Structure formats: structure tokens, C-alpha cells
Amino acid sequence: MATKPRFLILGGVGFIGRNLVQHLVDNDLASKIRVVDKVMPMMGNLDAKFKAAFENPLVEYKQASLTNVKSIANAFTDEEGGGDYDFVINLAGETKYGQSEDVYKEKVLDVAMKCAEEAKKHQTKRFIEVSTAQVYDAGKKSSTETSSTKPWTLIAKYKLEVENKLKEMNSDEFQVIFVRPALVYGPGDVAGFAPRIICGAVYKYEKEKMKFLWGSSLKTNTVHVRDLARAIVFLCEKGNPGEIYNVVDKNETDQGKTNKILEQIFEIKTGFTNVIENTYARANLKHVTEISNDKHLQPWSDLCKEQKIMNSPLTPYLDKEVLANNSLSVDGSKLENAGFTYEIPVMEISHVREIIDRWIEQGIFPGDLLSPKEEPVQA
């Protein structure tokens, strides 16, 4: 029997990383999993299922700041003499919106390139760079891997620069594969789809109608984090070196579909701003974003205090970069043509309820705002 591969997951305590670790553990896919992150698992708000995965004997955590060359070298060195890692998955880097370009250069671009150089020294079989579909021009047509790029967030700008530099490194000896996921949602999310869920909770608490900018047809294509984890492992073995793969479900998610789910979960009414309001927002997005955040942040704080939730990582805060009128519409047929199939092809109420239920179990989300559970309804 062939030896199972060894995985090194950079930024592995984060949202995608913890789900990737759980996928590898639950399916017995690795002989060793080293997780490298500046955040310790005990400080990472892991729920019970993630904690169990990290406590598996196959998983080794190593604390490191990946902005430091010496720390990177230590991260790649196996003190137990097990040899080099077959697959290095880069999930490291700044994930918060609204930071300065210097921050993204240091914590996205520089981190990725330093880690790639170290991976090359250690004869890594494949380096998987997890980028973002925000690199595409935000038009109405679905973007394929060969579509024009026009990053609409600073994170995406520097992720694209990472891709371009890593393409120059790709070779038979050092194989690089690029993954561009749509909006990722699922257990452990605190910053992707999560703020919209929190907004739904606020409007339930305030007994008000929830309204979003731009309209119901604005594309916000999605992928469940478990399918993203499966896709990453699939591409480790079956991806073509030097190539890009979009990862997106078959839901054709837009704001209308996600609003319907939030309506049913919280028993609230939702809607969208009118043409005049949208015109004003285009010209004054920073101001509109500030008003929106002011409206949501205090009620969320009050709600948490009432429920004696003192230290929740969850927030309804949205940066103006993600509130802008940009369509996230992605074509994922290339990955499917390579043989990958989605276990969660459509976002359903049950998938969003799972996110919330696990927050409630952790004591970081109020448990009395939800409608009674029903059979899953397709959005």
C-alpha cells in the first residue's frame, strides 16, 4: 500500500484551514498534518468538532509568524526526521478587509513568496496557492479561469500578484496550482457570509425589515467550505501544474437567494434599496457604509450583553470593499470536467443553520432568535 501523503497547512487555524484539517482527519487521508499559524488552536475559537480534529495524533501544531524568514524555515523543518512534506497548502495571509496596501504586501504577497521559496528548497511535491475569485472583473457574465482580471478588493489585488509571481516559479520540480474560490461559507466562518447572518439577527432583534444595496440579482456566488477542502485535496493529486481552478457551487447564488434563507431562519422581512438610494450609495459608499455599520454594531452589542455573551468574534461589520456593487459570478466547469463533484451543490437553509447552531454551542451567538427548525428548503 502506498504511503499516505504528508500535508503542511500554512494558516491552518483559520476558517478554511480548520475545515481542511477536519476533512483530512475524518477521511484518513494523511500520514501527517502539520498546521502552522500565529494563532494557537486554543485561542482560535474552535468548536468541539474542530478541537477533536486538532487533537488527533496525526495533527501537529506549530506556532509561527510567517512574516519572519527564520520562522518559515522552522515551519518546514520536521524535527522528528519524517522528511519533507508532499503538499503545502497556503492559506496564510491577511484576511481582514480595509487594511493598508503595506499590510497586504507584507502579509499576503511577501508571506506567500517567502513560503514558496522555502517549499521549493524542501522539494515540495506540490504547492497549492488558495487565492480568491475576487480577482476577476466584476461583470455580469460568469468568469472562467481565462477571463479578464480586475481585482475589486485589495486582498484580491495582492493575491493576483502572488499568482503571477508563483507562475514564474512553476516547473516540473516545483509544481504550483492555483485555487480561486467564490464566497466561502460554512462552519467556522466569521468574515465571509457570516456578517450577513449577524445582520439578520440584528433585524430580528430590532423587529425591522432588512434591506441591502443594489438588488436581488447581484451575484454573490458561493462554495461550502467542506467542498473547498475536498477540492484542495483533489487538486493535490489530480490538478494540472501551473493551472488555475475556480471552486464554486451550482447554486448561482445571488442576494435574492441568500435573503430568502435569512428570511426563513429569522422570520424577518427583507428587501433592497431603490434606484435613488443606490445612486447615492455609488457616489458616497464610504458614508453609506459607516451609516450601515453604525446601525448594526450597537444593537448587536446590546443583544450579546442581554444574552451574557461577553467575547464573541462575530460582528455585523462590513467594509466598503465588500459592500460595493461588484458581481461575484464564477464558472466552475473546469474543476468538474477534471472529475470533481460537489457534495453541497446548492446552499440550503440547513447549511446556514449548521453555522449558527455551532456558534450557539460555542456560546458566541444568541440562541433564541431562530425560527423553529424545518426540513431543508432549497433556495
Contacts in CASP RR format, 6 or more apart in sequence:
PFRMAT RR
TARGET T0000
AUTHOR 0000-0000-0000
METHOD contacts of the structure
MODEL  1
MATKPRFLILGGVGFIGRNLVQHLVDNDLASKIRVVDKVMPMMGNLDAKF
KAAFENPLVEYKQASLTNVKSIANAFTDEEGGGDYDFVINLAGETKYGQS
EDVYKEKVLDVAMKCAEEAKKHQTKRFIEVSTAQVYDAGKKSSTETSSTK
PWTLIAKYKLEVENKLKEMNSDEFQVIFVRPALVYGPGDVAGFAPRIICG
AVYKYEKEKMKFLWGSSLKTNTVHVRDLARAIVFLCEKGNPGEIYNVVDK
NETDQGKTNKILEQIFEIKTGFTNVIENTYARANLKHVTEISNDKHLQPW
SDLCKEQKIMNSPLTPYLDKEVLANNSLSVDGSKLENAGFTYEIPVMEIS
HVREIIDRWIEQGIFPGDLLSPKEEPVQA
3 31 0 8 1.000
4 28 0 8 1.000
4 29 0 8 1.000
4 30 0 8 1.000
4 31 0 8 1.000
5 29 0 8 1.000
5 30 0 8 1.000
5 31 0 8 1.000
5 86 0 8 1.000
5 87 0 8 1.000
5 125 0 8 1.000
5 236 0 8 1.000
6 30 0 8 1.000
6 31 0 8 1.000
6 32 0 8 1.000
6 33 0 8 1.000
6 34 0 8 1.000
6 82 0 8 1.000
6 83 0 8 1.000
6 84 0 8 1.000
6 85 0 8 1.000
6 86 0 8 1.000
6 87 0 8 1.000
7 24 0 8 1.000
7 30 0 8 1.000
7 32 0 8 1.000
7 33 0 8 1.000
7 34 0 8 1.000
7 85 0 8 1.000
7 86 0 8 1.000
7 87 0 8 1.000
7 88 0 8 1.000
7 89 0 8 1.000
8 34 0 8 1.000
8 36 0 8 1.000
8 75 0 8 1.000
8 76 0 8 1.000
8 85 0 8 1.000
8 87 0 8 1.000
8 88 0 8 1.000
8 89 0 8 1.000
8 119 0 8 1.000
8 124 0 8 1.000
9 17 0 8 1.000
9 20 0 8 1.000
9 21 0 8 1.000
9 33 0 8 1.000
9 34 0 8 1.000
9 35 0 8 1.000
9 36 0 8 1.000
9 89 0 8 1.000
9 91 0 8 1.000
10 36 0 8 1.000
10 37 0 8 1.000
10 66 0 8 1.000
10 75 0 8 1.000
10 88 0 8 1.000
10 89 0 8 1.000
10 90 0 8 1.000
10 91 0 8 1.000
10 92 0 8 1.000
10 115 0 8 1.000
11 17 0 8 1.000
11 35 0 8 1.000
11 36 0 8 1.000
11 37 0 8 1.000
11 66 0 8 1.000
11 90 0 8 1.000
11 91 0 8 1.000
11 92 0 8 1.000
11 93 0 8 1.000
12 18 0 8 1.000
12 20 0 8 1.000
12 21 0 8 1.000
12 35 0 8 1.000
12 36 0 8 1.000
12 37 0 8 1.000
12 91 0 8 1.000
12 92 0 8 1.000
13 35 0 8 1.000
13 37 0 8 1.000
13 39 0 8 1.000
13 40 0 8 1.000
13 41 0 8 1.000
13 44 0 8 1.000
13 46 0 8 1.000
13 61 0 8 1.000
14 37 0 8 1.000
14 39 0 8 1.000
14 44 0 8 1.000
14 91 0 8 1.000
15 95 0 8 1.000
15 184 0 8 1.000
15 188 0 8 1.000
15 189 0 8 1.000
15 190 0 8 1.000
15 191 0 8 1.000
15 225 0 8 1.000
16 91 0 8 1.000
16 130 0 8 1.000
16 184 0 8 1.000
16 225 0 8 1.000
16 228 0 8 1.000
16 229 0 8 1.000
17 35 0 8 1.000
17 89 0 8 1.000
17 91 0 8 1.000
17 229 0 8 1.000
18 46 0 8 1.000
18 50 0 8 1.000
18 53 0 8 1.000
18 54 0 8 1.000
18 188 0 8 1.000
19 50 0 8 1.000
19 186 0 8 1.000
19 187 0 8 1.000
19 188 0 8 1.000
19 225 0 8 1.000
19 226 0 8 1.000
19 228 0 8 1.000
19 229 0 8 1.000
20 89 0 8 1.000
20 91 0 8 1.000
20 229 0 8 1.000
20 232 0 8 1.000
20 233 0 8 1.000
21 33 0 8 1.000
21 35 0 8 1.000
21 50 0 8 1.000
21 53 0 8 1.000
21 54 0 8 1.000
21 59 0 8 1.000
22 49 0 8 1.000
22 50 0 8 1.000
22 53 0 8 1.000
22 229 0 8 1.000
23 29 0 8 1.000
23 226 0 8 1.000
23 229 0 8 1.000
23 230 0 8 1.000
23 233 0 8 1.000
24 30 0 8 1.000
24 33 0 8 1.000
24 58 0 8 1.000
24 233 0 8 1.000
25 33 0 8 1.000
25 53 0 8 1.000
25 56 0 8 1.000
25 58 0 8 1.000
25 59 0 8 1.000
26 53 0 8 1.000
29 233 0 8 1.000
30 58 0 8 1.000
31 58 0 8 1.000
32 58 0 8 1.000
32 60 0 8 1.000
32 82 0 8 1.000
32 85 0 8 1.000
33 58 0 8 1.000
33 59 0 8 1.000
33 60 0 8 1.000
34 59 0 8 1.000
34 60 0 8 1.000
34 61 0 8 1.000
34 62 0 8 1.000
34 75 0 8 1.000
34 78 0 8 1.000
34 85 0 8 1.000
35 41 0 8 1.000
35 54 0 8 1.000
35 59 0 8 1.000
35 60 0 8 1.000
35 61 0 8 1.000
35 62 0 8 1.000
36 61 0 8 1.000
36 62 0 8 1.000
36 63 0 8 1.000
36 64 0 8 1.000
36 66 0 8 1.000
36 75 0 8 1.000
36 92 0 8 1.000
37 61 0 8 1.000
37 63 0 8 1.000
37 64 0 8 1.000
37 92 0 8 1.000
38 63 0 8 1.000
38 64 0 8 1.000
38 65 0 8 1.000
38 66 0 8 1.000
40 61 0 8 1.000
40 63 0 8 1.000
41 51 0 8 1.000
41 54 0 8 1.000
41 61 0 8 1.000
45 188 0 8 1.000
45 190 0 8 1.000
45 313 0 8 1.000
45 362 0 8 1.000
45 364 0 8 1.000
46 54 0 8 1.000
47 187 0 8 1.000
47 188 0 8 1.000
47 358 0 8 1.000
47 361 0 8 1.000
47 362 0 8 1.000
48 361 0 8 1.000
49 187 0 8 1.000
49 358 0 8 1.000
50 187 0 8 1.000
50 188 0 8 1.000
53 59 0 8 1.000
54 61 0 8 1.000
62 74 0 8 1.000
62 75 0 8 1.000
64 71 0 8 1.000
64 72 0 8 1.000
64 74 0 8 1.000
64 75 0 8 1.000
65 71 0 8 1.000
66 72 0 8 1.000
66 75 0 8 1.000
66 92 0 8 1.000
66 93 0 8 1.000
66 111 0 8 1.000
66 114 0 8 1.000
66 115 0 8 1.000
67 106 0 8 1.000
67 107 0 8 1.000
67 110 0 8 1.000
67 111 0 8 1.000
67 114 0 8 1.000
69 114 0 8 1.000
72 114 0 8 1.000
72 115 0 8 1.000
72 118 0 8 1.000
73 118 0 8 1.000
75 118 0 8 1.000
76 84 0 8 1.000
76 85 0 8 1.000
76 118 0 8 1.000
76 119 0 8 1.000
76 121 0 8 1.000
76 122 0 8 1.000
78 84 0 8 1.000
78 85 0 8 1.000
84 122 0 8 1.000
84 123 0 8 1.000
84 124 0 8 1.000
85 119 0 8 1.000
85 122 0 8 1.000
85 124 0 8 1.000
86 124 0 8 1.000
86 125 0 8 1.000
86 126 0 8 1.000
86 236 0 8 1.000
87 124 0 8 1.000
87 125 0 8 1.000
87 126 0 8 1.000
87 127 0 8 1.000
87 128 0 8 1.000
87 236 0 8 1.000
88 115 0 8 1.000
88 119 0 8 1.000
88 124 0 8 1.000
88 126 0 8 1.000
88 127 0 8 1.000
88 128 0 8 1.000
89 128 0 8 1.000
89 130 0 8 1.000
89 232 0 8 1.000
89 236 0 8 1.000
90 112 0 8 1.000
90 115 0 8 1.000
90 116 0 8 1.000
90 127 0 8 1.000
90 128 0 8 1.000
90 129 0 8 1.000
90 130 0 8 1.000
91 130 0 8 1.000
92 111 0 8 1.000
92 112 0 8 1.000
92 115 0 8 1.000
93 107 0 8 1.000
93 108 0 8 1.000
93 111 0 8 1.000
93 112 0 8 1.000
94 103 0 8 1.000
94 104 0 8 1.000
94 107 0 8 1.000
94 108 0 8 1.000
94 155 0 8 1.000
95 155 0 8 1.000
95 191 0 8 1.000
96 191 0 8 1.000
97 153 0 8 1.000
97 154 0 8 1.000
97 155 0 8 1.000
97 319 0 8 1.000
97 321 0 8 1.000
97 322 0 8 1.000
98 154 0 8 1.000
98 319 0 8 1.000
98 320 0 8 1.000
98 321 0 8 1.000
99 154 0 8 1.000
101 154 0 8 1.000
101 158 0 8 1.000
104 154 0 8 1.000
104 155 0 8 1.000
104 157 0 8 1.000
104 158 0 8 1.000
105 158 0 8 1.000
108 155 0 8 1.000
108 158 0 8 1.000
108 159 0 8 1.000
108 162 0 8 1.000
109 158 0 8 1.000
109 161 0 8 1.000
109 162 0 8 1.000
109 165 0 8 1.000
112 129 0 8 1.000
112 162 0 8 1.000
112 165 0 8 1.000
112 166 0 8 1.000
113 162 0 8 1.000
113 165 0 8 1.000
113 166 0 8 1.000
116 127 0 8 1.000
116 129 0 8 1.000
116 166 0 8 1.000
116 169 0 8 1.000
116 176 0 8 1.000
119 127 0 8 1.000
119 174 0 8 1.000
120 127 0 8 1.000
120 169 0 8 1.000
120 173 0 8 1.000
120 174 0 8 1.000
123 173 0 8 1.000
124 174 0 8 1.000
125 175 0 8 1.000
126 175 0 8 1.000
126 176 0 8 1.000
126 177 0 8 1.000
126 236 0 8 1.000
126 241 0 8 1.000
127 166 0 8 1.000
127 174 0 8 1.000
127 175 0 8 1.000
127 176 0 8 1.000
127 177 0 8 1.000
128 176 0 8 1.000
128 177 0 8 1.000
128 179 0 8 1.000
128 232 0 8 1.000
128 235 0 8 1.000
128 236 0 8 1.000
129 162 0 8 1.000
129 163 0 8 1.000
129 166 0 8 1.000
129 176 0 8 1.000
129 177 0 8 1.000
129 178 0 8 1.000
129 179 0 8 1.000
130 179 0 8 1.000
130 181 0 8 1.000
130 232 0 8 1.000
131 156 0 8 1.000
131 159 0 8 1.000
131 160 0 8 1.000
131 162 0 8 1.000
131 163 0 8 1.000
131 178 0 8 1.000
131 179 0 8 1.000
131 180 0 8 1.000
131 244 0 8 1.000
132 153 0 8 1.000
132 155 0 8 1.000
132 156 0 8 1.000
132 159 0 8 1.000
132 180 0 8 1.000
132 181 0 8 1.000
133 143 0 8 1.000
133 180 0 8 1.000
133 181 0 8 1.000
133 182 0 8 1.000
133 221 0 8 1.000
133 246 0 8 1.000
133 248 0 8 1.000
133 328 0 8 1.000
133 330 0 8 1.000
134 151 0 8 1.000
134 152 0 8 1.000
134 153 0 8 1.000
134 155 0 8 1.000
134 156 0 8 1.000
134 159 0 8 1.000
134 326 0 8 1.000
134 328 0 8 1.000
135 149 0 8 1.000
135 150 0 8 1.000
135 151 0 8 1.000
135 156 0 8 1.000
135 159 0 8 1.000
135 160 0 8 1.000
135 163 0 8 1.000
135 180 0 8 1.000
136 143 0 8 1.000
136 147 0 8 1.000
136 148 0 8 1.000
136 149 0 8 1.000
136 150 0 8 1.000
136 180 0 8 1.000
136 330 0 8 1.000
137 143 0 8 1.000
137 147 0 8 1.000
137 148 0 8 1.000
137 149 0 8 1.000
137 150 0 8 1.000
138 150 0 8 1.000
138 152 0 8 1.000
138 326 0 8 1.000
138 327 0 8 1.000
138 328 0 8 1.000
138 329 0 8 1.000
139 327 0 8 1.000
139 329 0 8 1.000
140 219 0 8 1.000
140 327 0 8 1.000
140 329 0 8 1.000
141 147 0 8 1.000
141 329 0 8 1.000
142 329 0 8 1.000
142 330 0 8 1.000
142 331 0 8 1.000
143 246 0 8 1.000
143 329 0 8 1.000
143 330 0 8 1.000
143 331 0 8 1.000
144 246 0 8 1.000
144 331 0 8 1.000
144 332 0 8 1.000
144 333 0 8 1.000
144 334 0 8 1.000
145 180 0 8 1.000
145 243 0 8 1.000
145 244 0 8 1.000
145 245 0 8 1.000
145 246 0 8 1.000
145 334 0 8 1.000
149 160 0 8 1.000
151 157 0 8 1.000
151 159 0 8 1.000
151 160 0 8 1.000
152 321 0 8 1.000
152 324 0 8 1.000
152 326 0 8 1.000
153 321 0 8 1.000
153 322 0 8 1.000
154 321 0 8 1.000
163 178 0 8 1.000
163 244 0 8 1.000
166 176 0 8 1.000
166 178 0 8 1.000
167 176 0 8 1.000
167 242 0 8 1.000
169 176 0 8 1.000
170 176 0 8 1.000
170 241 0 8 1.000
170 242 0 8 1.000
172 241 0 8 1.000
175 241 0 8 1.000
175 242 0 8 1.000
176 241 0 8 1.000
176 242 0 8 1.000
177 235 0 8 1.000
177 236 0 8 1.000
177 239 0 8 1.000
177 240 0 8 1.000
177 241 0 8 1.000
177 242 0 8 1.000
177 243 0 8 1.000
177 245 0 8 1.000
178 242 0 8 1.000
178 243 0 8 1.000
178 244 0 8 1.000
178 245 0 8 1.000
179 228 0 8 1.000
179 231 0 8 1.000
179 232 0 8 1.000
179 235 0 8 1.000
179 244 0 8 1.000
179 245 0 8 1.000
179 247 0 8 1.000
180 244 0 8 1.000
180 245 0 8 1.000
180 246 0 8 1.000
180 247 0 8 1.000
180 330 0 8 1.000
181 223 0 8 1.000
181 228 0 8 1.000
181 231 0 8 1.000
181 246 0 8 1.000
181 247 0 8 1.000
181 248 0 8 1.000
182 221 0 8 1.000
182 222 0 8 1.000
182 223 0 8 1.000
182 246 0 8 1.000
182 247 0 8 1.000
182 248 0 8 1.000
182 249 0 8 1.000
182 253 0 8 1.000
182 328 0 8 1.000
182 330 0 8 1.000
183 192 0 8 1.000
183 193 0 8 1.000
183 220 0 8 1.000
183 221 0 8 1.000
183 222 0 8 1.000
183 223 0 8 1.000
183 253 0 8 1.000
183 328 0 8 1.000
184 192 0 8 1.000
184 193 0 8 1.000
184 222 0 8 1.000
184 223 0 8 1.000
184 224 0 8 1.000
184 225 0 8 1.000
184 228 0 8 1.000
185 192 0 8 1.000
185 193 0 8 1.000
185 194 0 8 1.000
185 222 0 8 1.000
185 223 0 8 1.000
185 224 0 8 1.000
185 225 0 8 1.000
185 347 0 8 1.000
185 351 0 8 1.000
185 352 0 8 1.000
185 355 0 8 1.000
186 193 0 8 1.000
186 224 0 8 1.000
186 225 0 8 1.000
186 226 0 8 1.000
186 351 0 8 1.000
186 354 0 8 1.000
186 355 0 8 1.000
187 225 0 8 1.000
187 354 0 8 1.000
187 355 0 8 1.000
187 358 0 8 1.000
188 225 0 8 1.000
188 355 0 8 1.000
188 358 0 8 1.000
189 225 0 8 1.000
189 355 0 8 1.000
190 313 0 8 1.000
190 314 0 8 1.000
190 315 0 8 1.000
193 222 0 8 1.000
193 258 0 8 1.000
193 352 0 8 1.000
193 355 0 8 1.000
194 314 0 8 1.000
194 355 0 8 1.000
195 315 0 8 1.000
195 316 0 8 1.000
195 317 0 8 1.000
195 318 0 8 1.000
196 258 0 8 1.000
196 262 0 8 1.000
197 262 0 8 1.000
197 265 0 8 1.000
197 352 0 8 1.000
197 355 0 8 1.000
197 356 0 8 1.000
198 296 0 8 1.000
198 300 0 8 1.000
198 314 0 8 1.000
198 315 0 8 1.000
198 316 0 8 1.000
199 210 0 8 1.000
199 296 0 8 1.000
199 316 0 8 1.000
200 210 0 8 1.000
200 262 0 8 1.000
200 266 0 8 1.000
200 268 0 8 1.000
201 266 0 8 1.000
201 300 0 8 1.000
201 303 0 8 1.000
201 316 0 8 1.000
201 365 0 8 1.000
201 366 0 8 1.000
201 369 0 8 1.000
202 296 0 8 1.000
202 299 0 8 1.000
202 300 0 8 1.000
202 303 0 8 1.000
202 316 0 8 1.000
203 209 0 8 1.000
203 210 0 8 1.000
203 266 0 8 1.000
203 268 0 8 1.000
204 266 0 8 1.000
204 267 0 8 1.000
204 268 0 8 1.000
204 369 0 8 1.000
205 299 0 8 1.000
205 302 0 8 1.000
205 303 0 8 1.000
205 369 0 8 1.000
206 299 0 8 1.000
208 268 0 8 1.000
209 268 0 8 1.000
209 269 0 8 1.000
209 270 0 8 1.000
209 271 0 8 1.000
210 259 0 8 1.000
210 262 0 8 1.000
210 268 0 8 1.000
210 269 0 8 1.000
210 270 0 8 1.000
210 271 0 8 1.000
211 270 0 8 1.000
211 271 0 8 1.000
211 272 0 8 1.000
211 273 0 8 1.000
212 255 0 8 1.000
212 259 0 8 1.000
212 270 0 8 1.000
212 271 0 8 1.000
212 272 0 8 1.000
212 273 0 8 1.000
213 272 0 8 1.000
213 273 0 8 1.000
213 277 0 8 1.000
213 278 0 8 1.000
213 281 0 8 1.000
213 288 0 8 1.000
213 323 0 8 1.000
213 325 0 8 1.000
214 255 0 8 1.000
214 272 0 8 1.000
214 273 0 8 1.000
214 278 0 8 1.000
214 325 0 8 1.000
215 255 0 8 1.000
215 256 0 8 1.000
215 272 0 8 1.000
215 273 0 8 1.000
215 278 0 8 1.000
216 254 0 8 1.000
216 255 0 8 1.000
216 256 0 8 1.000
216 259 0 8 1.000
216 271 0 8 1.000
216 272 0 8 1.000
217 254 0 8 1.000
217 255 0 8 1.000
217 256 0 8 1.000
218 254 0 8 1.000
218 255 0 8 1.000
218 325 0 8 1.000
218 327 0 8 1.000
219 252 0 8 1.000
219 253 0 8 1.000
219 254 0 8 1.000
219 327 0 8 1.000
219 328 0 8 1.000
219 329 0 8 1.000
220 253 0 8 1.000
220 254 0 8 1.000
220 255 0 8 1.000
220 258 0 8 1.000
220 328 0 8 1.000
221 248 0 8 1.000
221 249 0 8 1.000
221 251 0 8 1.000
221 252 0 8 1.000
221 253 0 8 1.000
221 328 0 8 1.000
221 329 0 8 1.000
221 330 0 8 1.000
222 248 0 8 1.000
222 249 0 8 1.000
222 251 0 8 1.000
222 253 0 8 1.000
222 347 0 8 1.000
223 231 0 8 1.000
223 247 0 8 1.000
223 248 0 8 1.000
223 249 0 8 1.000
224 249 0 8 1.000
224 342 0 8 1.000
224 343 0 8 1.000
224 344 0 8 1.000
224 347 0 8 1.000
224 351 0 8 1.000
226 343 0 8 1.000
226 344 0 8 1.000
227 247 0 8 1.000
227 249 0 8 1.000
227 342 0 8 1.000
227 343 0 8 1.000
227 344 0 8 1.000
228 247 0 8 1.000
230 340 0 8 1.000
230 343 0 8 1.000
231 245 0 8 1.000
231 247 0 8 1.000
231 335 0 8 1.000
231 340 0 8 1.000
234 335 0 8 1.000
234 338 0 8 1.000
234 339 0 8 1.000
234 340 0 8 1.000
235 245 0 8 1.000
235 335 0 8 1.000
238 338 0 8 1.000
238 339 0 8 1.000
239 245 0 8 1.000
239 338 0 8 1.000
240 338 0 8 1.000
245 332 0 8 1.000
245 334 0 8 1.000
245 335 0 8 1.000
245 338 0 8 1.000
246 330 0 8 1.000
246 331 0 8 1.000
246 332 0 8 1.000
246 334 0 8 1.000
246 335 0 8 1.000
247 332 0 8 1.000
247 335 0 8 1.000
248 330 0 8 1.000
248 331 0 8 1.000
248 332 0 8 1.000
249 342 0 8 1.000
249 344 0 8 1.000
249 345 0 8 1.000
249 346 0 8 1.000
249 347 0 8 1.000
250 342 0 8 1.000
250 345 0 8 1.000
250 346 0 8 1.000
251 257 0 8 1.000
251 345 0 8 1.000
251 346 0 8 1.000
251 347 0 8 1.000
251 379 0 8 1.000
253 347 0 8 1.000
253 379 0 8 1.000
255 272 0 8 1.000
257 347 0 8 1.000
257 379 0 8 1.000
258 347 0 8 1.000
258 379 0 8 1.000
259 270 0 8 1.000
259 271 0 8 1.000
260 270 0 8 1.000
260 379 0 8 1.000
261 347 0 8 1.000
261 348 0 8 1.000
261 349 0 8 1.000
261 352 0 8 1.000
261 379 0 8 1.000
262 268 0 8 1.000
262 270 0 8 1.000
262 352 0 8 1.000
263 269 0 8 1.000
263 270 0 8 1.000
264 349 0 8 1.000
264 371 0 8 1.000
264 374 0 8 1.000
264 377 0 8 1.000
265 349 0 8 1.000
265 352 0 8 1.000
265 353 0 8 1.000
265 356 0 8 1.000
265 370 0 8 1.000
265 371 0 8 1.000
266 369 0 8 1.000
266 370 0 8 1.000
266 371 0 8 1.000
267 371 0 8 1.000
273 281 0 8 1.000
278 325 0 8 1.000
280 288 0 8 1.000
281 288 0 8 1.000
281 325 0 8 1.000
282 325 0 8 1.000
285 320 0 8 1.000
285 323 0 8 1.000
285 324 0 8 1.000
286 320 0 8 1.000
288 323 0 8 1.000
289 318 0 8 1.000
289 319 0 8 1.000
289 320 0 8 1.000
289 323 0 8 1.000
292 318 0 8 1.000
292 323 0 8 1.000
293 316 0 8 1.000
293 317 0 8 1.000
293 318 0 8 1.000
296 316 0 8 1.000
296 317 0 8 1.000
297 315 0 8 1.000
297 316 0 8 1.000
297 317 0 8 1.000
300 315 0 8 1.000
300 316 0 8 1.000
303 366 0 8 1.000
304 310 0 8 1.000
304 312 0 8 1.000
304 366 0 8 1.000
306 366 0 8 1.000
307 366 0 8 1.000
307 367 0 8 1.000
307 368 0 8 1.000
309 363 0 8 1.000
309 364 0 8 1.000
309 365 0 8 1.000
309 366 0 8 1.000
311 364 0 8 1.000
312 363 0 8 1.000
312 364 0 8 1.000
312 365 0 8 1.000
313 364 0 8 1.000
314 359 0 8 1.000
314 364 0 8 1.000
314 365 0 8 1.000
336 342 0 8 1.000
344 351 0 8 1.000
346 378 0 8 1.000
346 379 0 8 1.000
347 379 0 8 1.000
348 376 0 8 1.000
348 377 0 8 1.000
348 378 0 8 1.000
348 379 0 8 1.000
349 374 0 8 1.000
349 376 0 8 1.000
349 377 0 8 1.000
349 379 0 8 1.000
350 376 0 8 1.000
353 370 0 8 1.000
353 373 0 8 1.000
356 365 0 8 1.000
356 370 0 8 1.000
359 365 0 8 1.000
360 366 0 8 1.000
360 367 0 8 1.000
END
